[in-house]
């Protein structure tokens, strides 16, 4: 049997699981295959194309448990699509006329890699699928096993992606402090913009975590710091439709009665409307290598602020974004347990030459298995009929309907 050599990479945006997943993979290989050689490609697929790798030494392996304490990625990320040759050429990652898939495959072969672990979202793992298909069609003997990372929790058919639970919890803690801005001036309007391009899961889950975090608070009766000041008055998700005038009238009543209004808004809520408005005005909308609108250039929270502030009679308005704060956190206990289960299966699958992405398969009763690459895709919508979301909206008192 040929000598095994493991490589790993993290790619896409950050999530509160990358450092722990890298540490978990190293720890698991230490347990079941202590003599196997391990490397990591720096900055995702960019590192594969450039041959930029980190050798994982014996000392690094022994201290891998420390990676569970940190957020970010210990091996760096990037957004590189191996089937977008023009973008790879533009970045200087391959030469004109070269096929990035071939360059990547040949680099992996030259480095003696027999197992590749990709830790990322749908873009990372669909790119891994493209690479696995190319490798298989061209006779390369390589097993590719992905781990599903995204704070959006929007990977089909995976029930729960790594890092999303932590991002919701940390986003709630972030806003627990920001909500106190309601006491800074009369008739204040605060918008909490939460990550989530196509999927409202994280915004909904952050709202739930915030309600759970604050519902047990004790206050001094008679002062302004009370349960009303910690309320959420509206939640807006990509999957939801809403009537601007009706919502403005409802929120104006809240402002008139309480003197403040708080909204939780997904960064993808109303995105198509905003992009259409800007393109109609002649603006060129920036997109990434995957063709996605560069979400950080579209100020969705600012759009909601502009639409509502005057209509509800706000004297002061502000948008606060928890995204980078939440996605950079270390994994919490729930995610650590989820990571461990997926890591253990990823290593087992890799050593048994089973390629795919580990996760709880929604099409097979939520069973934890290595899901076939062709079934992996992004853009999974949040289920607005989820019982817990209905309870959140009942608590808020906001009527809603699907988009």
C-alpha positions in Angstrom: 0.0 0.0 0.0 1.3 3.5 -1.0 2.4 5.7 1.9 -0.4 8.1 2.9 0.1 11.8 3.1 -2.7 14.2 4.3 -3.2 17.8 3.3 -5.8 20.2 4.6 -7.0 23.7 3.6 -9.6 26.2 4.8 -11.3 28.5 2.4 -14.1 31.1 2.0 -15.1 33.4 4.8 -14.2 32.8 8.4 -16.5 30.8 10.7 -16.1 29.8 14.4 -14.9 26.3 13.6 -11.9 26.6 11.3 -9.2 26.6 13.9 -10.9 23.8 15.9 -11.6 21.7 12.8 -7.9 21.9 11.8 -6.9 21.0 15.4 -9.5 18.2 15.5 -8.2 16.6 12.3 -4.6 16.7 13.5 -5.7 15.2 16.9 -7.7 12.4 15.2 -4.9 11.4 12.9 -2.5 11.4 15.9 -4.9 8.9 17.5 -5.6 6.5 14.5 -2.6 7.1 12.2 0.2 8.7 14.2 2.9 8.1 11.6 1.0 9.7 8.7 2.6 12.9 7.3 0.5 16.1 7.4 0.7 19.4 5.6 -1.6 22.4 5.2 -1.9 24.6 2.2 -1.7 28.2 3.2 -4.7 30.4 2.2 -6.9 27.7 0.7 -6.8 26.8 -3.0 -4.4 29.7 -3.6 -1.8 27.8 -1.6 -2.5 24.7 -3.7 -1.9 26.6 -6.9 1.2 28.3 -5.6 2.6 25.3 -3.8 2.6 27.3 -0.6 2.2 24.9 2.3 2.9 24.5 6.0 4.6 21.3 7.2 2.8 20.1 10.3 5.7 19.2 12.7 5.7 16.8 15.6 5.6 19.7 18.0 2.6 21.3 16.2 0.8 17.9 16.3 1.4 17.6 20.1 0.0 21.1 20.7 -2.9 20.9 18.2 -5.4 20.9 21.1 -4.6 24.6 21.7 -6.3 25.4 18.3 -9.7 24.8 19.9 -9.2 28.0 21.9 -9.1 30.3 19.0 -11.2 31.8 16.1 -10.0 32.5 12.6 -8.0 30.0 10.6 -4.5 28.9 11.6 -3.7 28.1 8.0 -5.4 31.1 6.2 -8.3 31.5 3.8 -9.0 32.8 0.3 -11.8 32.7 -2.2 -10.5 30.9 -5.3 -12.7 29.1 -7.8 -10.6 26.5 -9.7 -13.0 26.5 -12.7 -12.7 30.3 -13.1 -9.4 30.3 -15.0 -9.7 34.0 -15.9 -9.8 35.0 -12.3 -6.9 32.7 -11.4 -4.8 34.3 -14.2 -5.8 37.8 -13.1 -4.6 37.0 -9.5 -1.3 35.6 -10.8 -2.1 32.1 -9.5 -1.7 30.4 -12.9 -0.4 31.4 -16.3 -2.5 32.3 -19.3 -3.8 29.2 -21.0 -3.3 26.9 -17.9 -6.2 25.0 -16.4 -6.3 25.7 -12.7 -7.8 22.3 -12.0 -4.9 20.6 -13.7 -2.3 22.9 -12.0 -3.9 22.0 -8.6 -4.0 18.3 -9.4 -0.4 18.2 -10.5 0.7 20.1 -7.4 -1.1 17.6 -5.2 0.4 14.7 -7.1 3.9 16.3 -7.0 3.6 16.9 -3.2 2.6 13.2 -2.8 -0.8 14.0 -1.3 -3.2 11.0 -1.0 -5.9 12.7 1.2 -7.1 16.2 1.0 -9.4 17.7 3.6 -11.3 20.9 2.6 -12.9 22.9 5.3 -15.4 25.5 3.9 -18.9 26.3 2.7 -20.7 25.4 -0.4 -18.2 27.2 -2.7 -15.2 25.5 -1.1 -16.8 22.1 -1.3 -18.3 22.5 -4.8 -14.8 23.5 -5.8 -13.5 20.4 -4.0 -16.1 18.4 -6.0 -14.8 19.9 -9.3 -11.3 18.9 -8.2 -12.3 15.4 -7.2 -14.1 14.9 -10.5 -11.0 16.1 -12.4 -8.7 13.9 -10.4 -10.9 10.9 -10.9 -11.2 11.4 -14.7 -7.4 11.9 -15.1 -6.2 8.9 -13.1 -5.0 10.7 -9.9 -5.3 8.6 -6.8 -6.6 11.1 -4.2 -9.4 11.0 -1.7 -11.1 14.4 -1.0 -13.2 14.8 2.2 -14.8 18.1 3.0 -16.1 19.5 6.3 -19.1 21.9 6.0 -18.4 25.4 7.4 -20.6 28.4 7.1 -22.3 30.7 9.6 -25.2 31.0 7.2 -26.2 27.3 7.7 -27.2 27.1 4.1 -25.6 24.0 2.6 -27.8 21.5 0.9 -28.5 18.7 2.2 -26.6 19.3 5.5 -28.8 19.9 8.6 -26.3 21.9 10.6 -23.0 23.5 9.3 -20.0 24.0 11.5 -19.7 27.4 13.3 -23.3 28.6 12.9 -24.4 27.9 16.5 -21.5 29.8 17.8 -22.1 32.7 15.4 -25.6 33.0 16.7 -24.6 33.0 20.3 -21.8 35.5 19.9 -24.0 37.7 17.7 -26.5 37.8 20.6 -23.9 38.8 23.1 -22.7 41.6 20.7 -26.1 43.0 20.4 -26.8 42.7 24.2 -24.3 45.6 24.5 -25.4 47.5 21.4 -29.0 47.5 22.6 -28.1 49.8 25.4 -27.7 52.5 22.8 -31.4 52.9 23.0 -30.8 54.8 26.2 -28.4 57.3 24.5 -31.0 59.6 23.0 -34.8 59.9 22.6 -36.5 58.2 19.6 -33.5 56.1 18.7 -33.7 53.5 15.9 -31.1 50.7 16.0 -30.7 48.1 13.2 -28.7 44.9 13.9 -27.4 43.6 10.6 -26.5 39.9 10.7 -24.7 37.8 8.1 -26.8 35.6 5.7 -26.7 36.2 2.0 -29.5 33.9 0.8 -30.5 32.2 4.1 -32.1 33.9 7.1 -31.2 31.1 9.6 -28.4 33.0 11.3 -30.5 36.2 11.8 -33.4 34.1 13.2 -31.1 32.0 15.4 -29.3 35.2 16.7 -32.7 36.7 17.5 -33.6 33.5 19.4 -30.3 33.5 21.3 -30.7 37.2 22.2 -34.2 36.6 23.5 -33.0 33.6 25.6 -30.0 35.6 26.9 -32.1 38.6 28.0 -35.4 37.0 29.1 -34.1 36.2 32.6 -32.7 39.7 33.3 -33.8 41.5 36.5 -34.4 45.3 36.3 -35.0 48.1 38.8 -38.6 49.1 38.4 -39.1 52.7 37.5 -35.9 53.2 35.4 -35.7 53.2 31.6 -33.5 50.1 31.6 -36.2 47.4 31.4 -37.4 44.5 29.3 -39.0 46.8 26.7 -35.6 48.4 26.0 -34.2 44.9 25.3 -37.0 44.0 22.9 -36.7 43.2 19.2 -39.4 44.9 17.2 -38.9 43.4 13.8 -36.9 40.6 12.0 -36.4 40.6 8.3 -35.0 37.7 6.3 -34.3 36.9 2.6 -37.2 34.4 2.7 -39.7 36.9 4.0 -42.0 39.3 2.2 -43.1 42.5 3.8 -45.2 45.5 3.1 -43.0 48.6 3.7 -45.9 50.9 4.5 -47.6 48.5 6.8 -44.4 47.7 8.7 -43.5 51.4 8.9 -47.0 52.1 10.5 -46.6 49.2 13.0 -43.1 50.4 13.9 -44.1 54.0 14.2 -46.7 52.9 16.8 -43.9 51.2 18.7 -41.7 54.3 18.5 -44.5 56.5 19.7 -45.3 54.2 22.6 -41.8 53.3 23.8 -39.4 55.9 22.3 -37.2 53.4 20.5 -37.3 50.7 17.8 -34.9 47.7 17.3 -34.7 45.6 14.1 -32.7 42.4 13.3 -32.0 42.4 9.5 -30.2 39.7 7.5 -27.6 41.1 5.1 -29.5 39.4 2.3 -32.9 40.7 3.1 -34.2 42.8 0.2 -30.8 42.2 -1.6 -32.4 41.7 -5.1 -34.5 44.9 -4.7 -31.4 46.9 -3.7 -29.2 45.5 -6.5 -32.0 46.1 -9.0 -32.3 49.7 -7.8 -28.6 50.4 -8.1 -28.2 48.7 -11.5 -31.2 50.7 -12.8 -29.4 53.8 -11.6 -26.4 52.8 -13.7 -24.2 51.5 -10.9 -21.8 48.6 -11.6 -22.3 46.0 -8.9 -19.1 44.2 -7.8 -19.1 40.4 -7.8 -16.6 37.8 -6.6 -15.0 34.9 -8.5 -18.1 32.8 -7.9 -20.4 35.4 -9.4 -21.9 36.4 -6.0 -22.6 40.0 -5.3 -19.9 41.3 -3.0 -22.2 41.5 0.0 -20.0 43.9 1.9 -20.4 46.5 -0.8 -24.2 46.4 -0.5 -25.3 48.2 2.7 -28.5 46.4 3.4 -28.8 47.7 6.9 -28.3 51.2 5.5 -31.1 50.6 3.0 -33.5 49.6 5.9 -32.3 52.6 7.8 -33.0 54.9 4.9 -36.5 53.4 4.3 -37.7 53.4 7.8 -36.0 56.2 9.8 -38.2 59.1 8.5 -41.4 57.0 8.3 -41.2 56.0 12.0 -40.1 59.4 13.2 -36.7 58.5 14.4 -34.5 61.3 15.7 -31.4 59.1 15.8 -30.7 56.0 13.8 -27.8 53.6 13.5 -26.7 50.3 11.9 -24.5 47.9 13.8 -23.1 44.7 12.2 -22.1 41.7 14.2 -20.8 39.7 11.3 -17.1 39.9 11.6 -17.2 39.8 15.4 -19.4 36.7 15.4 -17.6 34.8 12.6 -14.2 35.2 14.2 -15.1 33.7 17.6 -13.7 30.3 18.8 -16.2 27.5 18.6 -18.6 27.1 21.5 -19.5 23.8 23.3 -22.2 22.8 20.9 -20.0 23.4 17.8 -17.1 21.6 19.4 -19.2 18.5 19.8 -20.5 18.8 16.2 -16.9 19.3 14.9 -15.7 16.2 16.7 -18.3 14.0 15.2 -17.7 15.3 11.7 -13.9 15.2 12.1 -14.0 11.6 13.3 -16.1 10.6 10.3 -13.9 12.6 7.9 -10.8 10.8 9.0 -12.4 7.4 8.8 -13.8 8.1 5.3 -10.5 9.4 4.1 -8.6 6.4 5.3 -11.3 4.2 3.6 -11.0 6.2 0.4 -14.6 7.6 0.5 -14.8 11.1 -0.9 -17.5 13.6 -0.1 -18.6 16.0 2.6 -19.4 14.9 6.2 -22.7 16.1 7.6 -26.1 15.1 8.9 -27.9 14.3 5.7 -31.4 15.8 5.7 -32.4 13.4 2.8 -31.6 10.4 4.9 -33.2 11.2 8.2 -30.4 13.4 9.5 -27.9 10.5 9.5 -24.3 11.6 9.9 -22.5 10.3 6.8 -20.1 11.3 4.0 -22.4 13.0 1.5 -21.6 12.6 -2.2 -20.1 15.7 -3.7 -22.6 16.1 -6.5 -25.4 16.6 -3.9 -23.6 19.5 -2.2 -24.9 22.9 -3.1 -25.4 26.3 -1.5 -28.4 28.6 -1.2 -30.5 26.4 1.1 -33.4 28.5 2.4 -34.4 28.9 6.0 -37.6 27.1 6.8 -40.0 29.8 8.1 -42.4 27.1 9.4 -39.8 25.9 12.0 -41.6 25.8 15.3 -38.9 27.7 17.1 -39.0 30.5 14.6 -42.8 30.8 15.0 -42.2 31.2 18.8 -39.6 33.9 18.1 -42.0 35.9 15.9 -44.8 35.4 18.4 -42.6 36.8 21.1 -41.8 39.8 18.9 -45.4 40.3 17.8 -44.5 40.7 14.1 -46.8 39.2 11.4 -44.9 37.7 8.5 -45.3 35.8 5.3 -42.9 34.0 2.9 -41.4 35.8 0.0 
